[in-house]
Amino acid sequence: MGSTGAARAMPVQELAGALGTPDVPAPYVVRTHKDQQLAAAVVAPVPVIDHGRLLRKDHSADETAKLRSAIESWGLFMVSNHGVDAAVIESMRAASREFFRQPLEEKQRYSNLICDEQFQSEGYGNDRVSSPDQTRDWTDRLYLKVQPEDERRIALWPAHPENFRDVLHQFTKKCGQLKNDLLRAMAKLVGLDDENYFVDQLGEKALTNARCSYYPECPRPELVFGLKPHTDGTVVTVLMVDDHVGGLQVLRDGVWWDVPIVPHTLLILIGDQIEIMSNGIFKSPVHRVITNAKKERLSVALDYSVDPEREIEPSPQLIDEKRPAFYRKVKVKDYIATYYNHFFQGGMVIDTIKL
């Protein structure tokens, strides 16, 4: 994905530090009152799934029931006892925070703009500006392809802090096993004969992208989005949320709910691709991030996607007379390209492939 746009925009982190007034620049202001709805949300009772119990044959029934409830109710859930070492998580969090604390000129070495104007998805920066009236998100991010490993662009992986590259590699490796375990549990959940169905659908050239997101303090949090409402265009997303500052919200029945912070857990979000493959049994939740007037916020996400050259469609086993196919077949590469165009315009791309 690439496009030529305006010259480099000031990172939000720098913008926040330079603001001498309680106002935010117009491009970040949410345009309509309807889009805002930033009133205090209720905390969502999102289930916590014990990964160890889920895998044990003698104890999995309760956890499987909780997993089904979580997916059907919220489209997201938390996982405890997940096998990702606390030391790896803390190192990933610390390395990400350290990266964003560097001087601007250091971070710009990994810019997502080529020659200050041609946008590329990988690297450090903020949104691609695709139109003058686009509402921008109050966030900076470092976005890196981590799998396939032979497609890593190591020149865009920060050399400081010195452990960043190694820590990201370890974090990716540990979370990959968790992701496969959960996809197998989900296949069994919907009654597929092959528990590896979703894992196999990913393909040998499956994509994993890491997204380190930094949300600076915002003087008028009610006017902006840290991240605009959207669904994830992935199979699943594994998210390490900020351990002290909330802000992630999920939409259910027309109400925005706060996603709670639960120590030592990872958050799993159902993505569009598995909604398609499950023929709509799993729903990709609409979610957003709101900002904070007094605290910065940091998160690290791993986005898992089917090999871009493959096609996805509802599993034949999940189609019958009572439940016909709800989505058409689509090439993942085309879906992702369309997804980004819709995302920047605030639309939901999955609606375009429903039958």
N, C-alpha and C positions, 0 to 999 in steps of 0.2 A: 504494500500500500504506500503510495507516495503522491504528493501533489505539491505544486508550487503555490505558495501563499505569500502573505505579507512578511516583512522582515521580522526578525526575532522579537517576540514579545517578552517583556520583563517577567521573570519568574514570579509567581505569586508570593513566594517567601520574601523576595526582595521588595516587592510591592507593599506587602504588609509592614515591613520594617520601615519603609519610606513614607507611609501615610502619616501626615501631620494633622489630619482632620478625622472626625468619626464617620466619614463617608467612604463608600467603595466605588471604584470606577464603573461607569455605565455598562461596559461589556459583561460585567459579572452579576449585574442585578437581574434577578428573575423577573420576567416581563409582566406576568399577570398575577393577580391575587389568587386565582384558582390554582396556579402552579405552586404557590407558596405553601399554604397550609402547614406552617411551621409551628403550630401550637404544640404544647407539651403532649407528647405521645404516651401511651400506656406501655409498660414493659411487657414484652411478649413472653409467654411461658414456653419458650423454646426447649424441647426435650434435650437432655444430655444422654448420649448413647455411650455405653461402656464398650469400647472396641474389643477388649479382651474377652468379655462375656459374650459378645456377638459371635465370636469365632468358635467358642466352646460349644460342642454339640449338646452337652447336658445343661447348659444355662442360656442358650441362645433365644429361646422362645419369647421371654419377656423383652429382651433387647430388640428382637425382630418386630414385635408388636409396637414398641416405642418408635422404631425406625419408620414403620409404615405410617403411624400417626403423625410423625414429624414431617414426612414428605408430603402426605396428603393435606395436612393443615397449613404448613408454613413454606414448604419447598426448601427448607434449610434446617440444619440441626447442628448440635455441638457434639464433639467426640472427646471423651476422656480416655485415659489408659491407652493412648493411641500409638505408642511405640516410638514417637519422635522425642528424643532425649531433651530434657529441660535445658541442658547446657547448649544444645544445638539451637533451640528456639531463642534462648537469651542472647546467644552470640549473633544470630541473624538479626534480632531486634537492635542490638547495640551497634552492629556494623552498619545497618541502614541509617540509624540515627546519626552516627558519626559521619556518614557520607553527606547527609543534608546539612550538617553543621560546618562543612568546609566553606572556604571563601568561594564566591561565585565563579571566579576564573578557573578554579580547580574543577568544579562541577561541569562547566561549559566544555571541558575537554571531551565530555561524553555526550555532547548535545544531540538531540534528535532532529536537528536542522542541518542540512548539508549546505555549506556556503551561506549560512544565515537565512536561507529561505526555502530550500526544498525539504519538505517534511518526510521523515521516515519513522516507522512505528517504534523502532528500537532506539534506546538512548534516554538521556535526561532532558526534561523540559515539561511543557504542558500541552494543552489541546492543539490539534491541528485546527487552524481557523479556516473554515470552508466557505463562510459567507459573512458579510459585514454585520448582519443582525444576529449572529450566533451568540447565544448566552454561554459564557465560559464558566468552567468549574473552578472553585477556589482550592486548587491543589496543584502541586508539582509532583512529577513521578519519574522514577527510573524504571524503564521497561526493557526487559532482556529475554531473548529466546534462550532457554536452557536445554531443551531437547527438541530434535535429535542433537546429541552432543557434537557431532561433526559439523553442525551448522551454527555453533556458537560463534558470535563475533566478539572474541575476547578483547579486542581493542576498545569495545564499549563497556566492558566490565571494569568497574573502578579498581585502580591499583592501591587506593587508600580508602578506608583502612586496609592494612596489608593482608588481613585475613578474609576480606570480603569475598573474594573468588572462591576460596576453599569452603567457607561457611555456606555460601549459596549452593555450592555443589552438594554438600552434605545434607542440607535442608531439603533440596530437591529429591535426593536419593531416598531419604527417610519417608517423605510425604508420598512418593510414588508407590511404595508398598502399601501404605494406608489407602490410597486411592483405589488400587486394584482390589484390596479386600472389600472395600465398601461397594464397588461396582459388582462384585460377585454376590454380595448380600442382596443388592438391589435386584439382580437377575433372578435370584431365588424368590424374592418378595413378589414379583409379578408372575411367577410360575413358569419361567422359561426353562426348558429341558436342560440347556447348556448354561451352567453358572458362569462360564467364561464369555458369554455372548457379548456383553458390553465391553469387556476388556479386549476381546478379539476385534471388535468393530473399530477400535482406536487405530489399528494398523501399525506396521513397523516404523512408519515415519510420523507417528503421532506427535503433535506439538505440545510442548509445555512452555509457557511464558511466565516469567516472574515479574510482579508489579509491586514495586516499593512506592507507596503513596504517602506524601507528606502534606498535611492540612495545617497551614499556619493559623495563628489566632486571627480572628476576623472582627473588626469593630462593629459590624452590623450583621450578625449571623442570620437574622430573620430575612435579609434581602438576597442571600446567595445560597447556592448549593455547593457543598464540598464535592459532591458527585451527583449529577442529575439523575432522576428516576430512570431505571433501565432494568432489563434482564441481562443475565450473562449469556453470551453467545457460545458457551463452552459445553463440554459434557458435564464436568463438575468443576467447581472452584474450591480450593483449600485455602482458607484465610486465617492468617495470624493477626488478630485484631489488636489494637492498642490495649495494653493491660491496665490502663488507668482512666483513659478518656473515651467515653461512648460517642456515638454519632451515627452509627449505622442504624437505618430504619427499614422495615419491611412493610409492604402494603398488603392488607388483607381485608376483604369486605369493605373497601372504600375508606379504611382507617389506617393511618400510619402508626406502627408499633415500634418501640425501641427494642433493638436486639441487645440483651444484657451482656455484661462482661462476666464470664465465668473463668476464674483462674485455672491455668494448666489445661485448657481445652483448645481445640482447633475448631473453626466454624466451617461447615461444608454447605455450599450453595449448589442447588440443582441448576443445570444450565439448559439452554434451548436445545442443544443437540440430543441430550438424553430425553427431553420432553418429546422430541420427534420420534426417536427410536422406541420409546415406550408407548407410542401412540396416544400421548396425552395423559397417561396414568400418573406420570410424574409431571409436576408443573414447575416451570422456571419462575421464581418469584420476582416481582417488581420490587426493587430496593433502591435506596439512595443514601447519601451521607450528608449530614448537616454539620455545620462548623460551630466553633466555640469562641466566645469573646475573650476568654482568659487563658485558654490552654491550646497548645499545639497537639496534633494527633498524628500517629504513624501506624500504618498497617502494611503487611506483606502478604501478597496473594500469589498462588500458583494456579494458573488457568490451564486446564487440560482439554485438548481438542483433538478430534479425529484427524488423521492424515488429510491435509488439504486437497489431495488429488482423489480422495475416495468420495463416494456418494453415500448419503444416509437416507433412510426411510423408516417407516414403522416396521417393527419386527413382524414377519408374517404370522408368527404364533400369537400375536396380540391383536389380530384382525379377525372378525367373524361377522355374522349377520347382525348381531346385536350391537357390535362396536366396529363399524367400518373404518377404513383408514381416514384419519383426520388431517394428514399432512401429505404433500406430494414429495416425491424423491427430489433431492437437491444435492448439488456438488458442494462439498464443505468450503472449498476455496471461494466459490461464488457467494455462499451464504455469509462468510466472514466479511467479504468486501461490501456486500449490501448492508451487513450489520453496522459497520462503522459509519456508513452514510446516514443510516437511520438514527444511530446513537447521537451524532452531532446535531441532528435536527430534533431530537427528543422523541423519536418514534420507536415502535416495537416491530422489529423486522419479522418476528415469527408469525405475525398476522398475515404477512404477504404470501406464506406458503401453505396456509390452511385451506383444506378442500371444502 
